[in-house]
Amino acid sequence: MLRDILEDDPQVVALVSVLRAAEADVLVLGDVDYDLHGVAIAALAERIGGYPHRFARRPNRGMQSGRDLDGDGHTGGPGDAEGYGDFAGQGGMAVLSRFPIGSEGMRDFSGLAWTDLPGNLAVGDGRDPGRLSTTVHWDVPVLVPGGEPLHLLVWHATAPVFDGPEDRNGRRNHDEAAFWRVYLDGGFGNVPKWFALLGTANADPFDGESRPGALRALLEHPALVDPRPASRGATAAHRADGGVNAGQIGPPELDTVDWPDGSGGPGNLRVDYILPAMSLAVAGSGVLWPEGGSLGEDVARASRHRLIWVDVELGDGFANGG
C-alpha cells in the first residue's frame, strides 16, 4: 500500500520530481510523518534515489502532554500535545543524506521545557506551558568528506497565529528561533566549528504576524551568514497576484512560501531558511521556484513551501545542501 501511494499519489509524485531536480547532497524535509521503524522515510528515499543515510526521531507534534495546554478545559486534544497534532509523529522532520550521519555529537533539544530557555516569552498564566519545540530542535552531524562533521541545526516552528490575545503561538514561534541565538552563544554547550542552521521559522523578518525580533537577531548573528536565496518565480508570483500583499516590506524575490493572499491568508512570505556558519564559504544559493513548465507544475503541486538550496565549501571537501 505504501509503495502504491509513493507511485500513484499526485502530490508525492510531484514531490519526488522536485527533490530529484534539486540534486542535493543533503536534504532536510519538514512535515514528514514519523514512524518508529522509519519505513515511510526509507521508502521515500528509495523512490528519490541516492540517499542511503537517513535520520528521523519522534517529534513533539501529536505527543500528548497529559495537560490542558490550549486552555479549553479538556485534555487529549490536538492542542494538548507538546506540538499541535492529531496523532503522535504527525508532521515531523527527516534528514536524507548521501554522506553518513554521525551518532557521536548528535544532540536533540526537543525535550527542553519552554521555561528553561533563558529570556523566554512563555505566557505567565500559572500553567505549565510544556516544551519549547513545536516539532524538533536537532543538531545532526553529517560526515562530509574533507574533515570535521558538518552539523545541521534543524527546526520547524509553530505558526505565530491560531491563538488568542495571549499570543501563545506568537511567543512560542519567537522563542523557537531565539533558542538558536542562545545555542550559538554557547548557552547549551560547545558550538561546532562547521554548521548550518536549516528549517522553517514560520516567520518573515519584515512581513506577516510574527514577532520577528528573534529571527532578525539570527539573520544578523555574527556566527551566521544569510545568503538570501532568491528566485524569479517568487517575484513573478507576487506580480501575478496583482500585488495583493501590497503592504509587503521585504523583497518578494526572497519569498519561500506561496500562501493565499487577502482575506484567505497572509500572502507569500520568506519563512524557510538556510543560514550557514560564517566559517563556510557560500558558493551559491536559490529557491527552486520555476516560472512555468512541467517542473513549475510539480513545484506548485508538491507543497506551498518552495525548496531552498545553498552550496557551501567545507575545508578541502565540498557539500551541496538543500
TORKOL-4160 file (C-alpha; in steps of 0.2 Angstrom, whole numbers, padded with zeros to 4 digits, m for minus):
322
<pt num="1" X="0000" Y="0000" Z="0000"/>
<pt num="2" X="0014" Y="0012" Z="0004"/>
<pt num="3" X="0023" Y="0008" Z="m0012"/>
<pt num="4" X="0006" Y="0012" Z="m0021"/>
<pt num="5" X="0005" Y="0029" Z="m0013"/>
<pt num="6" X="0023" Y="0034" Z="m0017"/>
<pt num="7" X="0020" Y="0029" Z="m0035"/>
<pt num="8" X="0002" Y="0035" Z="m0038"/>
<pt num="9" X="m0002" Y="0050" Z="m0027"/>
<pt num="10" X="0000" Y="0065" Z="m0037"/>
<pt num="11" X="0007" Y="0076" Z="m0023"/>
<pt num="12" X="0020" Y="0063" Z="m0019"/>
<pt num="13" X="0025" Y="0060" Z="m0037"/>
<pt num="14" X="0027" Y="0079" Z="m0039"/>
<pt num="15" X="0037" Y="0080" Z="m0023"/>
<pt num="16" X="0049" Y="0066" Z="m0029"/>
<pt num="17" X="0051" Y="0076" Z="m0045"/>
<pt num="18" X="0056" Y="0092" Z="m0036"/>
<pt num="19" X="0068" Y="0083" Z="m0024"/>
<pt num="20" X="0077" Y="0074" Z="m0039"/>
<pt num="21" X="0078" Y="0091" Z="m0048"/>
<pt num="22" X="0087" Y="0098" Z="m0033"/>
<pt num="23" X="0101" Y="0086" Z="m0034"/>
<pt num="24" X="0106" Y="0090" Z="m0016"/>
<pt num="25" X="0119" Y="0080" Z="m0006"/>
<pt num="26" X="0109" Y="0083" Z="0009"/>
<pt num="27" X="0090" Y="0086" Z="0011"/>
<pt num="28" X="0081" Y="0092" Z="0026"/>
<pt num="29" X="0062" Y="0088" Z="0025"/>
<pt num="30" X="0048" Y="0095" Z="0035"/>
<pt num="31" X="0030" Y="0089" Z="0038"/>
<pt num="32" X="0035" Y="0071" Z="0036"/>
<pt num="33" X="0025" Y="0059" Z="0047"/>
<pt num="34" X="0036" Y="0049" Z="0059"/>
<pt num="35" X="0035" Y="0030" Z="0061"/>
<pt num="36" X="0045" Y="0020" Z="0073"/>
<pt num="37" X="0055" Y="0010" Z="0061"/>
<pt num="38" X="0057" Y="0023" Z="0048"/>
<pt num="39" X="0048" Y="0014" Z="0035"/>
<pt num="40" X="0040" Y="0029" Z="0026"/>
<pt num="41" X="0055" Y="0039" Z="0025"/>
<pt num="42" X="0065" Y="0024" Z="0019"/>
<pt num="43" X="0053" Y="0021" Z="0005"/>
<pt num="44" X="0053" Y="0040" Z="0000"/>
<pt num="45" X="0072" Y="0040" Z="0000"/>
<pt num="46" X="0072" Y="0024" Z="m0011"/>
<pt num="47" X="0059" Y="0032" Z="m0023"/>
<pt num="48" X="0070" Y="0048" Z="m0025"/>
<pt num="49" X="0086" Y="0038" Z="m0026"/>
<pt num="50" X="0104" Y="0041" Z="m0020"/>
<pt num="51" X="0101" Y="0044" Z="m0001"/>
<pt num="52" X="0107" Y="0029" Z="0009"/>
<pt num="53" X="0108" Y="0038" Z="0025"/>
<pt num="54" X="0093" Y="0045" Z="0035"/>
<pt num="55" X="0089" Y="0052" Z="0051"/>
<pt num="56" X="0072" Y="0055" Z="0060"/>
<pt num="57" X="0066" Y="0055" Z="0078"/>
<pt num="58" X="0049" Y="0057" Z="0085"/>
<pt num="59" X="0044" Y="0075" Z="0085"/>
<pt num="60" X="0034" Y="0084" Z="0098"/>
<pt num="61" X="0019" Y="0086" Z="0086"/>
<pt num="62" X="0005" Y="0074" Z="0092"/>
<pt num="63" X="0014" Y="0069" Z="0108"/>
<pt num="64" X="0001" Y="0071" Z="0121"/>
<pt num="65" X="0006" Y="0081" Z="0137"/>
<pt num="66" X="m0007" Y="0075" Z="0148"/>
<pt num="67" X="m0011" Y="0093" Z="0152"/>
<pt num="68" X="m0023" Y="0106" Z="0146"/>
<pt num="69" X="m0011" Y="0116" Z="0136"/>
<pt num="70" X="m0024" Y="0125" Z="0125"/>
<pt num="71" X="m0035" Y="0130" Z="0140"/>
<pt num="72" X="m0051" Y="0123" Z="0133"/>
<pt num="73" X="m0055" Y="0114" Z="0149"/>
<pt num="74" X="m0051" Y="0097" Z="0142"/>
<pt num="75" X="m0036" Y="0086" Z="0139"/>
<pt num="76" X="m0031" Y="0074" Z="0125"/>
<pt num="77" X="m0035" Y="0085" Z="0110"/>
<pt num="78" X="m0023" Y="0090" Z="0097"/>
<pt num="79" X="m0019" Y="0107" Z="0105"/>
<pt num="80" X="m0014" Y="0097" Z="0121"/>
<pt num="81" X="0000" Y="0089" Z="0113"/>
<pt num="82" X="0018" Y="0096" Z="0115"/>
<pt num="83" X="0016" Y="0101" Z="0097"/>
<pt num="84" X="m0001" Y="0103" Z="0089"/>
<pt num="85" X="m0005" Y="0086" Z="0081"/>
<pt num="86" X="m0019" Y="0074" Z="0078"/>
<pt num="87" X="m0008" Y="0059" Z="0081"/>
<pt num="88" X="0009" Y="0055" Z="0088"/>
<pt num="89" X="0023" Y="0059" Z="0075"/>
<pt num="90" X="0012" Y="0069" Z="0063"/>
<pt num="91" X="0022" Y="0082" Z="0053"/>
<pt num="92" X="0039" Y="0078" Z="0059"/>
<pt num="93" X="0056" Y="0081" Z="0051"/>
<pt num="94" X="0069" Y="0070" Z="0042"/>
<pt num="95" X="0087" Y="0071" Z="0035"/>
<pt num="96" X="0092" Y="0062" Z="0020"/>
<pt num="97" X="0110" Y="0062" Z="0015"/>
<pt num="98" X="0122" Y="0055" Z="0003"/>
<pt num="99" X="0135" Y="0055" Z="0017"/>
<pt num="100" X="0135" Y="0046" Z="0033"/>
<pt num="101" X="0126" Y="0053" Z="0048"/>
<pt num="102" X="0136" Y="0053" Z="0064"/>
<pt num="103" X="0129" Y="0047" Z="0080"/>
<pt num="104" X="0143" Y="0055" Z="0090"/>
<pt num="105" X="0139" Y="0073" Z="0093"/>
<pt num="106" X="0121" Y="0072" Z="0089"/>
<pt num="107" X="0110" Y="0082" Z="0101"/>
<pt num="108" X="0091" Y="0083" Z="0102"/>
<pt num="109" X="0084" Y="0098" Z="0112"/>
<pt num="110" X="0066" Y="0094" Z="0108"/>
<pt num="111" X="0063" Y="0089" Z="0126"/>
<pt num="112" X="0068" Y="0106" Z="0133"/>
<pt num="113" X="0055" Y="0115" Z="0143"/>
<pt num="114" X="0050" Y="0131" Z="0136"/>
<pt num="115" X="0053" Y="0140" Z="0153"/>
<pt num="116" X="0071" Y="0133" Z="0153"/>
<pt num="117" X="0075" Y="0145" Z="0138"/>
<pt num="118" X="0084" Y="0160" Z="0145"/>
<pt num="119" X="0074" Y="0176" Z="0142"/>
<pt num="120" X="0059" Y="0166" Z="0136"/>
<pt num="121" X="0042" Y="0174" Z="0132"/>
<pt num="122" X="0031" Y="0160" Z="0139"/>
<pt num="123" X="0014" Y="0165" Z="0144"/>
<pt num="124" X="0014" Y="0168" Z="0163"/>
<pt num="125" X="m0003" Y="0162" Z="0167"/>
<pt num="126" X="0002" Y="0149" Z="0180"/>
<pt num="127" X="0000" Y="0134" Z="0169"/>
<pt num="128" X="0015" Y="0123" Z="0163"/>
<pt num="129" X="0017" Y="0129" Z="0145"/>
<pt num="130" X="0026" Y="0112" Z="0140"/>
<pt num="131" X="0040" Y="0110" Z="0129"/>
<pt num="132" X="0048" Y="0124" Z="0118"/>
<pt num="133" X="0049" Y="0114" Z="0102"/>
<pt num="134" X="0033" Y="0113" Z="0092"/>
<pt num="135" X="0042" Y="0100" Z="0081"/>
<pt num="136" X="0060" Y="0097" Z="0084"/>
<pt num="137" X="0077" Y="0106" Z="0088"/>
<pt num="138" X="0091" Y="0095" Z="0082"/>
<pt num="139" X="0110" Y="0096" Z="0080"/>
<pt num="140" X="0113" Y="0082" Z="0067"/>
<pt num="141" X="0132" Y="0079" Z="0062"/>
<pt num="142" X="0134" Y="0074" Z="0044"/>
<pt num="143" X="0151" Y="0066" Z="0040"/>
<pt num="144" X="0155" Y="0075" Z="0024"/>
<pt num="145" X="0172" Y="0072" Z="0015"/>
<pt num="146" X="0186" Y="0083" Z="0019"/>
<pt num="147" X="0187" Y="0085" Z="0038"/>
<pt num="148" X="0176" Y="0088" Z="0053"/>
<pt num="149" X="0157" Y="0084" Z="0053"/>
<pt num="150" X="0145" Y="0097" Z="0046"/>
<pt num="151" X="0132" Y="0100" Z="0059"/>
<pt num="152" X="0114" Y="0103" Z="0053"/>
<pt num="153" X="0104" Y="0114" Z="0066"/>
<pt num="154" X="0086" Y="0109" Z="0062"/>
<pt num="155" X="0069" Y="0116" Z="0067"/>
<pt num="156" X="0052" Y="0119" Z="0062"/>
<pt num="157" X="0042" Y="0132" Z="0072"/>
<pt num="158" X="0024" Y="0134" Z="0075"/>
<pt num="159" X="0014" Y="0146" Z="0065"/>
<pt num="160" X="0013" Y="0163" Z="0075"/>
<pt num="161" X="m0006" Y="0163" Z="0073"/>
<pt num="162" X="m0022" Y="0152" Z="0078"/>
<pt num="163" X="m0022" Y="0158" Z="0096"/>
<pt num="164" X="m0030" Y="0171" Z="0107"/>
<pt num="165" X="m0025" Y="0188" Z="0114"/>
<pt num="166" X="m0012" Y="0180" Z="0125"/>
<pt num="167" X="m0002" Y="0176" Z="0109"/>
<pt num="168" X="0004" Y="0160" Z="0114"/>
<pt num="169" X="0009" Y="0154" Z="0097"/>
<pt num="170" X="0017" Y="0170" Z="0093"/>
<pt num="171" X="0028" Y="0170" Z="0108"/>
<pt num="172" X="0032" Y="0152" Z="0105"/>
<pt num="173" X="0037" Y="0155" Z="0087"/>
<pt num="174" X="0048" Y="0169" Z="0093"/>
<pt num="175" X="0057" Y="0158" Z="0106"/>
<pt num="176" X="0059" Y="0143" Z="0094"/>
<pt num="177" X="0070" Y="0155" Z="0084"/>
<pt num="178" X="0078" Y="0163" Z="0100"/>
<pt num="179" X="0084" Y="0146" Z="0105"/>
<pt num="180" X="0097" Y="0146" Z="0091"/>
<pt num="181" X="0104" Y="0163" Z="0097"/>
<pt num="182" X="0107" Y="0155" Z="0114"/>
<pt num="183" X="0114" Y="0140" Z="0107"/>
<pt num="184" X="0126" Y="0150" Z="0095"/>
<pt num="185" X="0131" Y="0160" Z="0110"/>
<pt num="186" X="0137" Y="0144" Z="0120"/>
<pt num="187" X="0121" Y="0143" Z="0131"/>
<pt num="188" X="0119" Y="0125" Z="0128"/>
<pt num="189" X="0137" Y="0119" Z="0127"/>
<pt num="190" X="0151" Y="0119" Z="0114"/>
<pt num="191" X="0146" Y="0126" Z="0097"/>
<pt num="192" X="0153" Y="0115" Z="0082"/>
<pt num="193" X="0165" Y="0123" Z="0070"/>
<pt num="194" X="0156" Y="0118" Z="0054"/>
<pt num="195" X="0137" Y="0120" Z="0054"/>
<pt num="196" X="0122" Y="0127" Z="0045"/>
<pt num="197" X="0105" Y="0132" Z="0053"/>
<pt num="198" X="0091" Y="0125" Z="0042"/>
<pt num="199" X="0072" Y="0125" Z="0044"/>
<pt num="200" X="0055" Y="0133" Z="0044"/>
<pt num="201" X="0054" Y="0148" Z="0056"/>
<pt num="202" X="0036" Y="0152" Z="0050"/>
<pt num="203" X="0041" Y="0170" Z="0052"/>
<pt num="204" X="0047" Y="0183" Z="0040"/>
<pt num="205" X="0059" Y="0197" Z="0046"/>
<pt num="206" X="0048" Y="0211" Z="0039"/>
<pt num="207" X="0030" Y="0204" Z="0035"/>
<pt num="208" X="0017" Y="0194" Z="0042"/>
<pt num="209" X="0010" Y="0192" Z="0060"/>
<pt num="210" X="0025" Y="0185" Z="0069"/>
<pt num="211" X="0036" Y="0193" Z="0082"/>
<pt num="212" X="0051" Y="0195" Z="0071"/>
<pt num="213" X="0064" Y="0201" Z="0084"/>
<pt num="214" X="0072" Y="0183" Z="0087"/>
<pt num="215" X="0073" Y="0179" Z="0068"/>
<pt num="216" X="0081" Y="0196" Z="0064"/>
<pt num="217" X="0094" Y="0193" Z="0078"/>
<pt num="218" X="0098" Y="0176" Z="0069"/>
<pt num="219" X="0100" Y="0184" Z="0052"/>
<pt num="220" X="0111" Y="0197" Z="0060"/>
<pt num="221" X="0121" Y="0185" Z="0071"/>
<pt num="222" X="0140" Y="0186" Z="0068"/>
<pt num="223" X="0142" Y="0167" Z="0068"/>
<pt num="224" X="0130" Y="0166" Z="0053"/>
<pt num="225" X="0129" Y="0172" Z="0035"/>
<pt num="226" X="0112" Y="0175" Z="0026"/>
<pt num="227" X="0115" Y="0170" Z="0008"/>
<pt num="228" X="0097" Y="0177" Z="0004"/>
<pt num="229" X="0091" Y="0163" Z="m0008"/>
<pt num="230" X="0080" Y="0171" Z="m0021"/>
<pt num="231" X="0070" Y="0166" Z="m0036"/>
<pt num="232" X="0062" Y="0174" Z="m0051"/>
<pt num="233" X="0047" Y="0163" Z="m0048"/>
<pt num="234" X="0043" Y="0172" Z="m0032"/>
<pt num="235" X="0044" Y="0189" Z="m0040"/>
<pt num="236" X="0033" Y="0183" Z="m0054"/>
<pt num="237" X="0020" Y="0175" Z="m0042"/>
<pt num="238" X="0020" Y="0192" Z="m0032"/>
<pt num="239" X="0016" Y="0201" Z="m0049"/>
<pt num="240" X="0003" Y="0188" Z="m0054"/>
<pt num="241" X="m0006" Y="0191" Z="m0038"/>
<pt num="242" X="m0008" Y="0209" Z="m0043"/>
<pt num="243" X="0002" Y="0215" Z="m0028"/>
<pt num="244" X="m0012" Y="0209" Z="m0017"/>
<pt num="245" X="0001" Y="0208" Z="m0002"/>
<pt num="246" X="0003" Y="0227" Z="m0006"/>
<pt num="247" X="0010" Y="0230" Z="0012"/>
<pt num="248" X="0024" Y="0219" Z="0010"/>
<pt num="249" X="0040" Y="0227" Z="0015"/>
<pt num="250" X="0053" Y="0213" Z="0012"/>
<pt num="251" X="0059" Y="0209" Z="m0006"/>
<pt num="252" X="0047" Y="0197" Z="m0014"/>
<pt num="253" X="0061" Y="0188" Z="m0023"/>
<pt num="254" X="0066" Y="0181" Z="m0006"/>
<pt num="255" X="0049" Y="0173" Z="m0003"/>
<pt num="256" X="0049" Y="0154" Z="0000"/>
<pt num="257" X="0030" Y="0150" Z="0003"/>
<pt num="258" X="0015" Y="0153" Z="m0008"/>
<pt num="259" X="0001" Y="0156" Z="0004"/>
<pt num="260" X="m0016" Y="0163" Z="m0001"/>
<pt num="261" X="m0017" Y="0182" Z="m0002"/>
<pt num="262" X="m0030" Y="0194" Z="0005"/>
<pt num="263" X="m0043" Y="0188" Z="0017"/>
<pt num="264" X="m0038" Y="0170" Z="0014"/>
<pt num="265" X="m0021" Y="0171" Z="0021"/>
<pt num="266" X="m0005" Y="0181" Z="0024"/>
<pt num="267" X="0001" Y="0181" Z="0006"/>
<pt num="268" X="0019" Y="0175" Z="0000"/>
<pt num="269" X="0032" Y="0177" Z="0014"/>
<pt num="270" X="0050" Y="0172" Z="0017"/>
<pt num="271" X="0048" Y="0159" Z="0031"/>
<pt num="272" X="0061" Y="0145" Z="0026"/>
<pt num="273" X="0080" Y="0147" Z="0029"/>
<pt num="274" X="0097" Y="0140" Z="0027"/>
<pt num="275" X="0110" Y="0150" Z="0037"/>
<pt num="276" X="0127" Y="0143" Z="0035"/>
<pt num="277" X="0141" Y="0147" Z="0048"/>
<pt num="278" X="0152" Y="0161" Z="0044"/>
<pt num="279" X="0166" Y="0149" Z="0043"/>
<pt num="280" X="0159" Y="0141" Z="0027"/>
<pt num="281" X="0161" Y="0148" Z="0010"/>
<pt num="282" X="0145" Y="0150" Z="0001"/>
<pt num="283" X="0146" Y="0146" Z="m0017"/>
<pt num="284" X="0128" Y="0149" Z="m0022"/>
<pt num="285" X="0110" Y="0149" Z="m0016"/>
<pt num="286" X="0092" Y="0150" Z="m0023"/>
<pt num="287" X="0074" Y="0145" Z="m0021"/>
<pt num="288" X="0068" Y="0131" Z="m0033"/>
<pt num="289" X="0053" Y="0141" Z="m0040"/>
<pt num="290" X="0052" Y="0140" Z="m0059"/>
<pt num="291" X="0040" Y="0152" Z="m0068"/>
<pt num="292" X="0032" Y="0138" Z="m0078"/>
<pt num="293" X="0034" Y="0122" Z="m0087"/>
<pt num="294" X="0032" Y="0104" Z="m0080"/>
<pt num="295" X="0044" Y="0107" Z="m0066"/>
<pt num="296" X="0035" Y="0123" Z="m0061"/>
<pt num="297" X="0019" Y="0112" Z="m0060"/>
<pt num="298" X="0027" Y="0099" Z="m0049"/>
<pt num="299" X="0034" Y="0113" Z="m0038"/>
<pt num="300" X="0017" Y="0120" Z="m0035"/>
<pt num="301" X="0009" Y="0103" Z="m0033"/>
<pt num="302" X="0022" Y="0096" Z="m0021"/>
<pt num="303" X="0020" Y="0110" Z="m0007"/>
<pt num="304" X="0016" Y="0128" Z="m0004"/>
<pt num="305" X="0034" Y="0129" Z="0003"/>
<pt num="306" X="0047" Y="0130" Z="m0010"/>
<pt num="307" X="0064" Y="0121" Z="m0009"/>
<pt num="308" X="0078" Y="0132" Z="m0004"/>
<pt num="309" X="0096" Y="0127" Z="m0008"/>
<pt num="310" X="0113" Y="0133" Z="m0003"/>
<pt num="311" X="0130" Y="0127" Z="m0010"/>
<pt num="312" X="0144" Y="0128" Z="0003"/>
<pt num="313" X="0163" Y="0124" Z="0003"/>
<pt num="314" X="0169" Y="0115" Z="0018"/>
<pt num="315" X="0188" Y="0113" Z="0021"/>
<pt num="316" X="0196" Y="0103" Z="0007"/>
<pt num="317" X="0179" Y="0095" Z="0003"/>
<pt num="318" X="0163" Y="0101" Z="m0005"/>
<pt num="319" X="0145" Y="0099" Z="0001"/>
<pt num="320" X="0129" Y="0104" Z="m0008"/>
<pt num="321" X="0115" Y="0106" Z="0005"/>
<pt num="322" X="0097" Y="0108" Z="0000"/>
